[in-house]
Amino acid sequence: MKKFTKVLSLVLALALVVVCFGACGSKDTAESTGSKELVIGTNAEFPPFEFIDSEKGVIDEFAGIDMEIANKIATENGYKPVINNMDFDGLLLALENGQIDMAIAGMTVTEERLKKVDFTDTYYVATQVMIVPKDSTVKSAKDIANLKIGVIDGYTGQTCVEDLGYDFSGYKKGADAVLDVVNGKLDVLVIDSATAEKFISDNKDTLKIVTDTESFGEEKYGIAIKKGNKELLDQANAIIKKLMESGEISEIASKYM
């Protein structure tokens, strides 16, 4: 009985060694082939920059301008891109906490955000516009002061409306806010221009876009990266520069516009 116990212990010990070597070998192989994950935070409710399309997804089921850029940053630097889809207003906190490596979601570079994270070079310039019913008499931001205004939580549109001193209702999804404009629950939605164009394309008979360049200035989109992560920041900037200089970023934008 004692001899059998010793043999059994030896077999178990050898098995444990094999498992350990196998696990260590897998990790080393993954790292040596450059397949470590790049966790990308986004809010896939912002077409044409990020949205879910199970048939034409760029990274898994996620598609859009930002997803094309993120995919190139990841793959051309030897990373495996992984998407963490979350509420927009939780992205910077997730970045600071290390839950994600970078955040790309049509995010405007602002002084307030720069206090918390670093941003890449600009890859897109946009402005805020107003989505209103087709028969609306709204011509400028001054006209919406006493109307039912919708914004998306954390988006620049919310900041703009707050700066104007107007009351508003916050939404998590742009599509839900647009639907409420269609149904008369909202009088106006303040949102980024490119996304407004995308939403309007599906509601041309009922909605229109009103611009006010005096009230809503230009905004520059950048990719947010945790402060101090210079390696990833440089890698991302190198890809953005390449896409801008080659004109490929315009081709990507045209594809989704």
ROZADREN-332086 format. One line per 3 residues: number of its first residue (from 1); their letters; for each residue x, y, z of N, C-alpha, C. Coordinates in nm, 4 decimals. Example, Ala and Ser with C-alpha at 12.3 -4.5 7.8 and 13.67 -1.06 7.14 Angstrom:
2
1> AS> 1.3190:-0.5690:0.7800:1.2300:-0.4500:0.7800:1.3200:-0.3300:0.7800  1.2850:-0.2250:0.7080:1.3670:-0.1060:0.7140:1.2900:0.0030:0.7870
END
This chain:
257
1> MKK> 0.0837:-0.1211:0.0000:0.0000:0.0000:0.0000:0.0865:0.1252:0.0000  0.1959:0.1230:0.0799:0.2850:0.2381:0.0896:0.3533:0.2611:-0.0439  0.3945:0.1496:-0.1113:0.4628:0.1597:-0.2410:0.3696:0.2196:-0.3454
4> FTK> 0.2454:0.1776:-0.3453:0.1471:0.2288:-0.4421:0.1253:0.3797:-0.4218  0.1221:0.4229:-0.2968:0.1025:0.5646:-0.2643:0.2164:0.6478:-0.3187  0.3405:0.5963:-0.3043:0.4567:0.6682:-0.3547:0.4522:0.6820:-0.5062
7> VLS> 0.4128:0.5759:-0.5746:0.4033:0.5783:-0.7220:0.2977:0.6781:-0.7666  0.1834:0.6761:-0.6970:0.0752:0.7675:-0.7314:0.1188:0.9123:-0.7122  0.1911:0.9407:-0.6056:0.2396:1.0762:-0.5793:0.3351:1.1218:-0.6876
10> LVL> 0.4218:1.0302:-0.7330:0.5182:1.0629:-0.8381:0.4477:1.0964:-0.9693  0.3444:1.0188:-1.0016:0.2677:1.0417:-1.1248:0.1996:1.1781:-1.1198  0.1384:1.2113:-1.0058:0.0700:1.3397:-0.9921:0.1677:1.4561:-1.0021
13> ALA> 0.2853:1.4378:-0.9434:0.3868:1.5436:-0.9477:0.4326:1.5682:-1.0903  0.4559:1.4605:-1.1653:0.4973:1.4731:-1.3057:0.3886:1.5402:-1.3893  0.2646:1.5048:-1.3624:0.1531:1.5655:-1.4363:0.1459:1.7145:-1.4107
16> LVV> 0.1702:1.7558:-1.2847:0.1670:1.8969:-1.2486:0.2770:1.9735:-1.3201  0.3949:1.9124:-1.3306:0.5071:1.9752:-1.4013:0.4740:1.9959:-1.5478  0.4129:1.8948:-1.6109:0.3759:1.9039:-1.7527:0.2766:2.0157:-1.7754
19> VCF> 0.1754:2.0259:-1.6865:0.0745:2.1311:-1.6992:0.1384:2.2683:-1.6861  0.2290:2.2832:-1.5890:0.2947:2.4124:-1.5675:0.3772:2.4533:-1.6883  0.4545:2.3596:-1.7415:0.5363:2.3911:-1.8586:0.4508:2.4251:-1.9780
22> GAC> 0.3365:2.3532:-1.9910:0.2462:2.3795:-2.1031:0.1878:2.5188:-2.0949  0.1445:2.5588:-1.9748:0.0851:2.6908:-1.9564:0.1868:2.7998:-1.9807  0.3070:2.7818:-1.9249:0.4111:2.8830:-1.9421:0.4498:2.8949:-2.0879
25> GSK> 0.4568:2.7820:-2.1539:0.4944:2.7827:-2.2951:0.3946:2.8560:-2.3795  0.2629:2.8422:-2.3491:0.1592:2.9099:-2.4257:0.1707:3.0598:-2.4108  0.1963:3.1062:-2.2878:0.2081:3.2488:-2.2629:0.3279:3.3067:-2.3369
28> DTA> 0.4412:3.2349:-2.3284:0.5623:3.2824:-2.3946:0.5430:3.2896:-2.5444  0.4749:3.1885:-2.5996:0.4515:3.1853:-2.7441:0.3652:3.3019:-2.7863  0.2601:3.3302:-2.7083:0.1700:3.4411:-2.7414:0.2455:3.5726:-2.7429
31> EST> 0.3320:3.5911:-2.6421:0.4054:3.7164:-2.6342:0.5098:3.7267:-2.7439  0.5749:3.6140:-2.7751:0.6803:3.6166:-2.8766:0.6249:3.6421:-3.0151  0.4989:3.6041:-3.0377:0.4377:3.6286:-3.1687:0.3663:3.7631:-3.1735
34> GSK> 0.3738:3.8396:-3.0668:0.3163:3.9735:-3.0654:0.1655:3.9762:-3.0635  0.1027:3.8721:-3.0079:-0.0433:3.8640:-3.0116:-0.1087:3.9073:-2.8812  -0.0400:3.9895:-2.8024:-0.1017:4.0362:-2.6794:-0.2207:4.1250:-2.7126
37> ELV> -0.3166:4.1304:-2.6224:-0.4417:4.2009:-2.6499:-0.4269:4.3515:-2.6309  -0.4964:4.4263:-2.7161:-0.5139:4.5704:-2.6986:-0.6621:4.5902:-2.6717  -0.6965:4.6241:-2.5478:-0.8373:4.6380:-2.5103:-0.8829:4.7805:-2.5428
40> IGT> -0.9801:4.7880:-2.6312:-1.0258:4.9160:-2.6858:-1.1651:4.9470:-2.6327  -1.1777:5.0562:-2.5612:-1.3075:5.0971:-2.5102:-1.3812:5.1820:-2.6129  -1.5101:5.1577:-2.6280:-1.5909:5.2374:-2.7205:-1.7356:5.2405:-2.6728
43> NAE> -1.8159:5.3194:-2.7421:-1.9596:5.3249:-2.7176:-2.0258:5.3078:-2.8539  -2.0638:5.1855:-2.8849:-2.1088:5.1504:-3.0198:-2.2517:5.1966:-3.0482  -2.2775:5.3240:-3.0198:-2.4083:5.3851:-3.0429:-2.3906:5.5150:-3.1200
46> FPP> -2.2831:5.5240:-3.1983:-2.2427:5.6518:-3.2557:-2.2048:5.6373:-3.4032  -2.2994:5.5928:-3.4875:-2.2681:5.5807:-3.6303:-2.2428:5.7184:-3.6909  -2.1521:5.7315:-3.7881:-2.0796:5.6239:-3.8571:-1.9460:5.5883:-3.7934
49> FEF> -1.9203:5.6336:-3.6709:-1.7902:5.6082:-3.6090:-1.7808:5.4724:-3.5415  -1.8854:5.4328:-3.4687:-1.8880:5.2990:-3.4100:-2.0321:5.2537:-3.3933  -2.0572:5.1340:-3.4390:-2.1895:5.0747:-3.4279:-2.1753:4.9246:-3.4445
52> IDS> -2.2822:4.8520:-3.4172:-2.2790:4.7058:-3.4262:-2.3358:4.6610:-3.5605  -2.2582:4.5791:-3.6313:-2.3000:4.5215:-3.7587:-2.2418:4.3808:-3.7649  -2.3231:4.2825:-3.7309:-2.2746:4.1453:-3.7210:-2.2240:4.0895:-3.8538
55> EKG> -2.2725:4.1464:-3.9657:-2.2314:4.0957:-4.0966:-2.1057:4.1632:-4.1499  -2.0870:4.2919:-4.1169:-1.9743:4.3667:-4.1734:-1.8823:4.4230:-4.0651  -1.8758:4.3546:-3.9527:-1.7924:4.4009:-3.8438:-1.6444:4.4041:-3.8797
58> VID> -1.5755:4.5037:-3.8292:-1.4313:4.5166:-3.8518:-1.3547:4.4453:-3.7415  -1.3977:4.4669:-3.6166:-1.3466:4.3937:-3.5006:-1.4659:4.3220:-3.4401  -1.4703:4.1916:-3.4591:-1.5886:4.1133:-3.4201:-1.7121:4.1742:-3.4878
61> EFA> -1.8168:4.2100:-3.4091:-1.9374:4.2650:-3.4708:-1.9379:4.4170:-3.4748  -1.8267:4.4797:-3.4397:-1.8198:4.6255:-3.4325:-1.7615:4.6846:-3.5616  -1.8325:4.7844:-3.6149:-1.7926:4.8470:-3.7412:-1.7916:4.9980:-3.7247
64> GID> -1.7391:5.0686:-3.8268:-1.7384:5.2143:-3.8252:-1.6001:5.2718:-3.8476  -1.5953:5.4020:-3.8654:-1.4689:5.4722:-3.8912:-1.3683:5.4475:-3.7798  -1.4127:5.4650:-3.6554:-1.3222:5.4462:-3.5421:-1.2728:5.3025:-3.5316
67> MEI> -1.3585:5.2076:-3.5640:-1.3192:5.0676:-3.5546:-1.2129:5.0334:-3.6603  -1.2233:5.0954:-3.7772:-1.1218:5.0755:-3.8820:-0.9862:5.1291:-3.8324  -0.9888:5.2485:-3.7726:-0.8652:5.3097:-3.7224:-0.8072:5.2264:-3.6076
70> ANK> -0.8931:5.1869:-3.5144:-0.8483:5.1077:-3.3997:-0.7893:4.9751:-3.4444  -0.8512:4.9137:-3.5427:-0.8027:4.7854:-3.5933:-0.6632:4.7990:-3.6537  -0.6417:4.9085:-3.7261:-0.5098:4.9307:-3.7865:-0.4042:4.9586:-3.6805
73> IAT> -0.4395:5.0360:-3.5792:-0.3453:5.0630:-3.4706:-0.3050:4.9330:-3.4015  -0.4029:4.8464:-3.3781:-0.3763:4.7201:-3.3095:-0.2934:4.6259:-3.3963  -0.3446:4.5927:-3.5130:-0.2812:4.4891:-3.5944:-0.1444:4.5299:-3.6476
76> ENG> -0.1275:4.6567:-3.6820:0.0013:4.6999:-3.7361:0.1077:4.7165:-3.6278  0.0660:4.7044:-3.5023:0.1626:4.7080:-3.3924:0.1694:4.5735:-3.3194  0.1124:4.4713:-3.3818:0.1248:4.3362:-3.3275:0.0313:4.3006:-3.2149
79> YKP> -0.0795:4.3753:-3.2013:-0.1773:4.3455:-3.0972:-0.2983:4.2724:-3.1547  -0.3682:4.2013:-3.0670:-0.4992:4.1466:-3.1011:-0.6033:4.2428:-3.0464  -0.6853:4.3064:-3.1335:-0.7838:4.4036:-3.0842:-0.9025:4.3365:-3.0152
82> VIN> -0.9372:4.3883:-2.8984:-1.0522:4.3388:-2.8225:-1.1371:4.4595:-2.7839  -1.2660:4.4550:-2.8142:-1.3552:4.5679:-2.7871:-1.4270:4.5518:-2.6537  -1.4262:4.6594:-2.5763:-1.5065:4.6675:-2.4540:-1.6098:4.7774:-2.4783
85> NMD> -1.7327:4.7361:-2.5054:-1.8405:4.8295:-2.5378:-1.9097:4.8735:-2.4095  -1.9140:5.0049:-2.3839:-1.9695:5.0551:-2.2585:-2.0351:5.1911:-2.2787  -2.0963:5.2427:-2.1744:-2.1538:5.3767:-2.1807:-2.0429:5.4782:-2.2040
88> FDG> -2.0726:5.5795:-2.2832:-1.9721:5.6795:-2.3184:-1.9138:5.7477:-2.1954  -2.0019:5.7821:-2.1010:-1.9546:5.8575:-1.9853:-1.8746:5.7740:-1.8862  -1.8538:5.6441:-1.9177:-1.7707:5.5598:-1.8321:-1.6346:5.5294:-1.8921
91> LLL> -1.6104:5.5778:-2.0125:-1.4876:5.5426:-2.0840:-1.3605:5.5940:-2.0171  -1.3587:5.7201:-1.9791:-1.2362:5.7768:-1.9220:-1.2035:5.7150:-1.7862  -1.3051:5.6865:-1.7075:-1.2825:5.6215:-1.5783:-1.2260:5.4807:-1.5994
94> ALE> -1.2797:5.4097:-1.6983:-1.2299:5.2754:-1.7304:-1.0839:5.2814:-1.7742  -1.0498:5.3874:-1.8454:-0.9123:5.4062:-1.8912:-0.8195:5.4336:-1.7725  -0.8625:5.5211:-1.6851:-0.7824:5.5544:-1.5665:-0.7633:5.4330:-1.4754
97> NGQ> -0.8662:5.3460:-1.4688:-0.8611:5.2282:-1.3821:-0.7889:5.1098:-1.4449  -0.7483:5.1241:-1.5713:-0.6769:5.0160:-1.6373:-0.7655:4.9075:-1.6953  -0.8971:4.9313:-1.7051:-0.9874:4.8322:-1.7636:-0.9731:4.8256:-1.9150
100> IDM> -0.9315:4.9362:-1.9743:-0.9094:4.9432:-2.1184:-0.7750:5.0112:-2.1437  -0.7188:4.9878:-2.2629:-0.5894:5.0469:-2.2985:-0.6061:5.1809:-2.3694  -0.7145:5.1949:-2.4444:-0.7419:5.3221:-2.5110:-0.8917:5.3337:-2.5357
103> AIA> -0.9380:5.4563:-2.5545:-1.0803:5.4807:-2.5780:-1.0958:5.5565:-2.7092  -1.1743:5.5004:-2.7992:-1.2026:5.5663:-2.9267:-1.3521:5.5610:-2.9495  -1.4144:5.6800:-2.9531:-1.5606:5.6849:-2.9614:-1.6062:5.8224:-3.0082
106> GMT> -1.5445:5.8733:-3.1146:-1.5787:6.0070:-3.1598:-1.5625:6.1062:-3.0470  -1.4533:6.0940:-2.9737:-1.4347:6.1724:-2.8508:-1.3634:6.3041:-2.8795  -1.4272:6.4134:-2.8423:-1.3703:6.5464:-2.8615:-1.2621:6.5733:-2.7571
109> VTE> -1.1510:6.6282:-2.8037:-1.0421:6.6657:-2.7129:-1.0796:6.7966:-2.6435  -1.0859:6.7940:-2.5120:-1.1182:6.9150:-2.4348:-1.0142:6.9338:-2.3241  -1.0054:7.0543:-2.2730:-0.9115:7.0836:-2.1646:-0.9449:7.0005:-2.0413
112> ERL> -1.0734:6.9821:-2.0149:-1.1166:6.9057:-1.8980:-1.0738:6.7598:-1.9097  -1.0906:6.7017:-2.0269:-1.0513:6.5622:-2.0478:-0.8995:6.5460:-2.0464  -0.8275:6.6466:-2.0929:-0.6807:6.6400:-2.0953:-0.6211:6.6387:-1.9546
115> KKV> -0.6987:6.6785:-1.8558:-0.6510:6.6719:-1.7180:-0.6453:6.5269:-1.6690  -0.7259:6.4417:-1.7330:-0.7382:6.3030:-1.6878:-0.6605:6.2042:-1.7744  -0.6548:6.2297:-1.9055:-0.5931:6.1351:-1.9989:-0.5115:6.2094:-2.1034
118> DFT> -0.4325:6.1350:-2.1790:-0.3629:6.1904:-2.2948:-0.4462:6.1632:-2.4192  -0.4271:6.2452:-2.5229:-0.4971:6.2247:-2.6491:-0.3967:6.2164:-2.7638  -0.4341:6.1384:-2.8636:-0.3554:6.1313:-2.9859:-0.3754:6.2592:-3.0667
121> DTY> -0.3062:6.2659:-3.1785:-0.3289:6.3748:-3.2730:-0.4722:6.3669:-3.3254  -0.5224:6.4765:-3.3753:-0.6589:6.4814:-3.4310:-0.6702:6.3940:-3.5555  -0.7792:6.3197:-3.5650:-0.8038:6.2405:-3.6856:-0.9350:6.2789:-3.7550
124> YVA> -1.0158:6.3648:-3.6892:-1.1419:6.4076:-3.7504:-1.1872:6.5380:-3.6848  -1.2451:6.6267:-3.7648:-1.2972:6.7539:-3.7139:-1.4478:6.7575:-3.7373  -1.5225:6.7885:-3.6329:-1.6694:6.7889:-3.6424:-1.7246:6.9130:-3.5738
127> TQV> -1.8563:6.9231:-3.5687:-1.9238:7.0297:-3.4944:-2.0569:6.9750:-3.4448  -2.1188:7.0457:-3.3526:-2.2504:7.0069:-3.3032:-2.3586:7.0670:-3.3928  -2.4652:6.9915:-3.4116:-2.5804:7.0393:-3.4884:-2.7073:7.0014:-3.4129
130> MIV> -2.8202:7.0472:-3.4638:-2.9486:7.0173:-3.4011:-3.0358:6.9358:-3.4957  -3.0851:6.8236:-3.4479:-3.1828:6.7436:-3.5224:-3.3216:6.7844:-3.4737  -3.4067:6.8263:-3.5667:-3.5410:6.8739:-3.5322:-3.6425:6.8141:-3.6307
133> PKD> -3.7702:6.8189:-3.5974:-3.8724:6.7738:-3.6920:-3.8686:6.8565:-3.8204  -3.9145:6.7990:-3.9260:-3.9108:6.8628:-4.0579:-3.9812:6.9982:-4.0589  -4.0884:7.0121:-3.9837:-4.1653:7.1365:-3.9843:-4.1236:7.2343:-3.8741
136> STV> -4.0126:7.2075:-3.8090:-3.9672:7.2930:-3.7000:-3.9256:7.4310:-3.7510  -3.9472:7.5337:-3.6683:-3.9080:7.6708:-3.7035:-3.7728:7.7098:-3.6433  -3.7073:7.6149:-3.5793:-3.5762:7.6405:-3.5179:-3.4739:7.6770:-3.6254
139> KSA> -3.4034:7.7897:-3.6035:-3.2999:7.8338:-3.6981:-3.1634:7.8506:-3.6312  -3.1632:7.8582:-3.4975:-3.0374:7.8742:-3.4249:-3.0540:7.8190:-3.2840  -2.9432:7.8127:-3.2119:-2.9462:7.7611:-3.0757:-3.0312:7.8481:-2.9832
142> KDI> -3.0463:7.9757:-3.0161:-3.1282:8.0652:-2.9340:-3.2744:8.0227:-2.9341  -3.3155:7.9592:-3.0435:-3.4565:7.9222:-3.0583:-3.4968:7.8002:-2.9756  -3.4011:7.7282:-2.9185:-3.4366:7.6042:-2.8487:-3.4387:7.6217:-2.6961
145> ANL> -3.4206:7.7450:-2.6498:-3.4091:7.7718:-2.5056:-3.5218:7.7105:-2.4241  -3.6439:7.7199:-2.4709:-3.7588:7.6718:-2.3943:-3.8215:7.5454:-2.4528  -3.7451:7.4760:-2.5366:-3.7948:7.3530:-2.5979:-3.7466:7.2303:-2.5203
148> KIG> -3.8027:7.1154:-2.5563:-3.7589:6.9891:-2.4948:-3.6335:6.9431:-2.5701  -3.5196:6.9535:-2.5020:-3.3901:6.9269:-2.5643:-3.3352:6.7919:-2.5184  -3.2813:6.7168:-2.6112:-3.2174:6.5898:-2.5788:-3.0678:6.5956:-2.6074
151> VID> -2.9899:6.5291:-2.5246:-2.8459:6.5148:-2.5462:-2.8075:6.3716:-2.5098  -2.6869:6.3307:-2.5503:-2.6370:6.1995:-2.5124:-2.5399:6.2182:-2.3965  -2.5589:6.1402:-2.2906:-2.4788:6.1547:-2.1691:-2.3293:6.1497:-2.1991
154> GYT> -2.2588:6.2548:-2.1590:-2.1142:6.2584:-2.1745:-2.0655:6.3134:-2.3062  -2.1540:6.3240:-2.4064:-2.1144:6.3769:-2.5366:-2.0924:6.5280:-2.5264  -2.0231:6.5823:-2.6236:-1.9967:6.7257:-2.6253:-2.1260:6.8058:-2.6342
157> GQT> -2.2279:6.7488:-2.6975:-2.3564:6.8166:-2.7076:-2.4126:6.8515:-2.5710  -2.3919:6.7639:-2.4741:-2.4383:6.7916:-2.3381:-2.3672:6.9140:-2.2812  -2.2353:6.9197:-2.3015:-2.1575:7.0344:-2.2523:-2.2033:7.1646:-2.3174
160> CVE> -2.2291:7.1582:-2.4479:-2.2733:7.2777:-2.5205:-2.4064:7.3296:-2.4673  -2.4988:7.2378:-2.4427:-2.6307:7.2776:-2.3923:-2.6196:7.3310:-2.2489  -2.5343:7.2674:-2.1700:-2.5117:7.3161:-2.0336:-2.4528:7.4570:-2.0356
163> DLG> -2.3579:7.4804:-2.1270:-2.2954:7.6125:-2.1389:-2.3963:7.7196:-2.1795  -2.4971:7.6785:-2.2577:-2.6015:7.7717:-2.2980:-2.7002:7.7980:-2.1837  -2.6955:7.7144:-2.0811:-2.7837:7.7321:-1.9653:-2.9223:7.6738:-1.9843
166> YDF> -2.9375:7.5806:-2.0794:-3.0685:7.5235:-2.1086:-3.0896:7.3923:-2.0329  -3.2145:7.3616:-2.0026:-3.2505:7.2325:-1.9458:-3.2490:7.1270:-2.0560  -3.2243:7.0015:-2.0182:-3.2185:6.8949:-2.1188:-3.2491:6.7598:-2.0563
169> SGY> -3.2752:6.6625:-2.1413:-3.2910:6.5228:-2.0995:-3.1731:6.4444:-2.1548  -3.1113:6.3618:-2.0699:-2.9954:6.2840:-2.1125:-3.0340:6.1445:-2.1584  -2.9658:6.0967:-2.2614:-2.9894:5.9625:-2.3160:-2.8587:5.8843:-2.3220
172> KKG> -2.8692:5.7529:-2.3150:-2.7524:5.6675:-2.3308:-2.7269:5.6348:-2.4780  -2.8344:5.6310:-2.5574:-2.8232:5.5930:-2.6977:-2.8800:5.7007:-2.7887  -2.8033:5.7357:-2.8911:-2.8488:5.8346:-2.9876:-2.9752:5.7914:-3.0591
175> ADA> -2.9840:5.6625:-3.0907:-3.1009:5.6112:-3.1630:-3.2291:5.6321:-3.0835  -3.2207:5.6165:-2.9518:-3.3392:5.6370:-2.8668:-3.3819:5.7838:-2.8671  -3.2832:5.8735:-2.8641:-3.3137:6.0168:-2.8645:-3.3749:6.0587:-2.9975
178> VLD> -3.3202:6.0068:-3.1066:-3.3748:6.0378:-3.2398:-3.5191:5.9903:-3.2500  -3.5457:5.8716:-3.1986:-3.6824:5.8179:-3.2007:-3.7782:5.9077:-3.1234  -3.7314:5.9654:-3.0152:-3.8171:6.0546:-2.9371:-3.8432:6.1868:-3.0094
181> VVN> -3.7480:6.2302:-3.0938:-3.7740:6.3489:-3.1770:-3.8806:6.3150:-3.2812  -3.8680:6.1978:-3.3400:-3.9662:6.1529:-3.4393:-4.1053:6.1437:-3.3770  -4.1112:6.0927:-3.2542:-4.2403:6.0709:-3.1880:-4.2937:6.1937:-3.1143
184> GKL> -4.2199:6.3032:-3.1174:-4.2666:6.4261:-3.0545:-4.2376:6.4388:-2.9061  -4.1619:6.3442:-2.8494:-4.1268:6.3523:-2.7080:-4.0137:6.4519:-2.6844  -3.9356:6.4776:-2.7884:-3.8315:6.5799:-2.7860:-3.8557:6.6771:-2.8999
187> DVL> -3.8155:6.8029:-2.8808:-3.8245:6.9022:-2.9879:-3.6938:6.9115:-3.0668  -3.5842:6.8747:-2.9997:-3.4533:6.8891:-3.0641:-3.3515:6.7975:-2.9959  -3.2601:6.7459:-3.0765:-3.1477:6.6674:-3.0253:-3.0191:6.7350:-3.0698
190> VID> -2.9312:6.7657:-2.9755:-2.8020:6.8259:-3.0074:-2.6974:6.7148:-3.0091  -2.6302:6.6998:-3.1246:-2.5400:6.5856:-3.1416:-2.4362:6.6184:-3.2496  -2.3316:6.5379:-3.2579:-2.2245:6.5600:-3.3559:-2.2757:6.5517:-3.4988
193> SAT> -2.2168:6.6332:-3.5850:-2.2656:6.6497:-3.7223:-2.2671:6.5205:-3.8039  -2.1574:6.4445:-3.8023:-2.1509:6.3229:-3.8844:-2.2541:6.2204:-3.8394  -2.2718:6.2086:-3.7087:-2.3711:6.1150:-3.6561:-2.5125:6.1625:-3.6890
196> AEK> -2.5343:6.2920:-3.6838:-2.6647:6.3485:-3.7208:-2.6984:6.3126:-3.8652  -2.6004:6.3246:-3.9542:-2.6219:6.2918:-4.0958:-2.6625:6.1461:-4.1113  -2.5978:6.0591:-4.0339:-2.6285:5.9165:-4.0418:-2.7705:5.8873:-3.9931
199> FIS> -2.8095:5.9497:-3.8827:-2.9445:5.9291:-3.8306:-3.0501:5.9879:-3.9247  -3.0206:6.1027:-3.9824:-3.1146:6.1687:-4.0730:-3.1372:6.0852:-4.1988  -3.0352:6.0141:-4.2427:-3.0475:5.9343:-4.3653:-3.1588:5.8304:-4.3554
202> DNK> -3.1911:5.7905:-4.2330:-3.2992:5.6931:-4.2122:-3.4330:5.7597:-4.1806  -3.4324:5.8935:-4.1700:-3.5559:5.9655:-4.1330:-3.5720:6.0946:-4.2131  -3.5392:6.0888:-4.3418:-3.5408:6.2097:-4.4251:-3.6791:6.2738:-4.4370
205> DTL> -3.7821:6.1939:-4.4267:-3.9176:6.2470:-4.4436:-3.9700:6.3171:-4.3189  -3.9084:6.2912:-4.2041:-3.9620:6.3448:-4.0795:-3.8675:6.4394:-4.0051  -3.7375:6.4312:-4.0339:-3.6400:6.5106:-3.9587:-3.5505:6.5937:-4.0509
208> KIV> -3.4860:6.6941:-3.9927:-3.3877:6.7741:-4.0658:-3.2790:6.8200:-3.9689  -3.1701:6.8706:-4.0245:-3.0575:6.9188:-3.9448:-3.0504:7.0710:-3.9527  -3.0304:7.1350:-3.8376:-3.0120:7.2798:-3.8316:-2.8724:7.3067:-3.7764
211> TDT> -2.7956:7.3892:-3.8436:-2.6606:7.4228:-3.7990:-2.6571:7.5632:-3.7396  -2.5640:7.5847:-3.6504:-2.5425:7.7162:-3.5891:-2.3943:7.7255:-3.5537  -2.3148:7.7686:-3.6485:-2.1697:7.7717:-3.6300:-2.1253:7.8755:-3.5276
214> ESF> -2.2116:7.9726:-3.5001:-2.1762:8.0731:-3.3988:-2.1868:8.0144:-3.2575  -2.2855:7.9310:-3.2361:-2.3052:7.8709:-3.1041:-2.2237:7.7432:-3.0852  -2.2048:7.6695:-3.1958:-2.1332:7.5418:-3.1892:-2.0096:7.5474:-3.2784
217> GEE> -1.8921:7.5546:-3.2169:-1.7682:7.5638:-3.2930:-1.7153:7.4271:-3.3353  -1.5975:7.4284:-3.3986:-1.5348:7.3043:-3.4428:-1.4856:7.2225:-3.3237  -1.4887:7.0908:-3.3403:-1.4383:6.9991:-3.2389:-1.3417:6.9019:-3.3031
220> KYG> -1.2361:6.8692:-3.2308:-1.1352:6.7777:-3.2832:-1.1422:6.6443:-3.2098  -1.1559:6.5364:-3.2871:-1.1620:6.4031:-3.2290:-1.0207:6.3476:-3.2099  -0.9997:6.2799:-3.0966:-0.8738:6.2117:-3.0699:-0.8998:6.0818:-2.9959
223> IAI> -0.7979:5.9987:-2.9862:-0.8077:5.8723:-2.9131:-0.7494:5.8939:-2.7741  -0.8249:5.8607:-2.6720:-0.7801:5.8791:-2.5340:-0.6945:5.7609:-2.4895  -0.5812:5.7925:-2.4271:-0.4875:5.6914:-2.3785:-0.4455:5.7297:-2.2365
226> KKG> -0.4255:5.6311:-2.1530:-0.3908:5.6571:-2.0127:-0.2647:5.7423:-2.0039  -0.2675:5.8386:-1.9149:-0.1530:5.9284:-1.8981:-0.0256:5.8486:-1.8686  0.0807:5.8827:-1.9402:0.2090:5.8172:-1.9183:0.2368:5.7000:-2.0097
229> NKE> 0.1352:5.6509:-2.0816:0.1564:5.5370:-2.1730:0.2080:5.5902:-2.3068  0.3325:5.6383:-2.3058:0.3904:5.7021:-2.4235:0.4092:5.6035:-2.5385  0.4388:5.4787:-2.5064:0.4604:5.3793:-2.6116:0.3360:5.3638:-2.6985
232> LLD> 0.2195:5.3445:-2.6354:0.0962:5.3279:-2.7105:0.0572:5.4577:-2.7799  0.0797:5.5706:-2.7130:0.0483:5.7005:-2.7722:0.1284:5.7215:-2.9010  0.2562:5.6900:-2.8970:0.3418:5.7047:-3.0159:0.2994:5.6081:-3.1262
235> QAN> 0.2641:5.4861:-3.0883:0.2204:5.3870:-3.1876:0.0922:5.4323:-3.2565  -0.0013:5.4839:-3.1774:-0.1286:5.5305:-3.2334:-0.1073:5.6515:-3.3235  -0.0251:5.7455:-3.2800:0.0018:5.8652:-3.3602:0.0695:5.8317:-3.4924
238> AII> 0.1572:5.7324:-3.4901:0.2259:5.6925:-3.6135:0.1265:5.6391:-3.7165  0.0273:5.5625:-3.6706:-0.0746:5.5082:-3.7620:-0.1658:5.6201:-3.8118  -0.2061:5.7097:-3.7221:-0.2916:5.8224:-3.7630:-0.2209:5.9075:-3.8676
241> KKL> -0.0937:5.9356:-3.8455:-0.0153:6.0146:-3.9417:-0.0097:5.9447:-4.0768  0.0113:5.8168:-4.0740:0.0175:5.7369:-4.1973:-0.1159:5.7415:-4.2724  -0.2257:5.7262:-4.1994:-0.3592:5.7274:-4.2608:-0.3937:5.8652:-4.3174
244> MES> -0.3536:5.9689:-4.2462:-0.3826:6.1055:-4.2912:-0.3014:6.1401:-4.4161  -0.1731:6.1094:-4.4146:-0.0849:6.1456:-4.5261:-0.1150:6.0674:-4.6533  -0.1584:5.9422:-4.6365:-0.1888:5.8588:-4.7528:-0.3278:5.8855:-4.8099
247> GEI> -0.4108:5.9554:-4.7335:-0.5484:5.9800:-4.7758:-0.6423:5.8653:-4.7433  -0.5887:5.7628:-4.6785:-0.6709:5.6453:-4.6489:-0.7814:5.6772:-4.5491  -0.7557:5.7710:-4.4595:-0.8577:5.8036:-4.3602:-0.9801:5.8679:-4.4262
250> SEI> -0.9580:5.9409:-4.5357:-1.0702:5.9993:-4.6107:-1.1489:5.8894:-4.6803  -1.0772:5.7875:-4.7280:-1.1441:5.6738:-4.7932:-1.2289:5.5982:-4.6928  -1.1750:5.5805:-4.5716:-1.2510:5.5120:-4.4664:-1.3768:5.5911:-4.4320
253> ASK> -1.3618:5.7229:-4.4176:-1.4770:5.8083:-4.3851:-1.5831:5.8008:-4.4937  -1.5408:5.8056:-4.6189:-1.6350:5.7992:-4.7318:-1.7105:5.6683:-4.7338  -1.6426:5.5633:-4.6952:-1.7037:5.4288:-4.6912:-1.8250:5.4261:-4.5992
256> YM> -1.8161:5.4964:-4.4882:-1.9238:5.4922:-4.3895:-2.0196:5.6097:-4.3967  -1.9784:5.7185:-4.4612:-2.0659:5.8346:-4.4750:-2.1737:5.8090:-4.5800
END
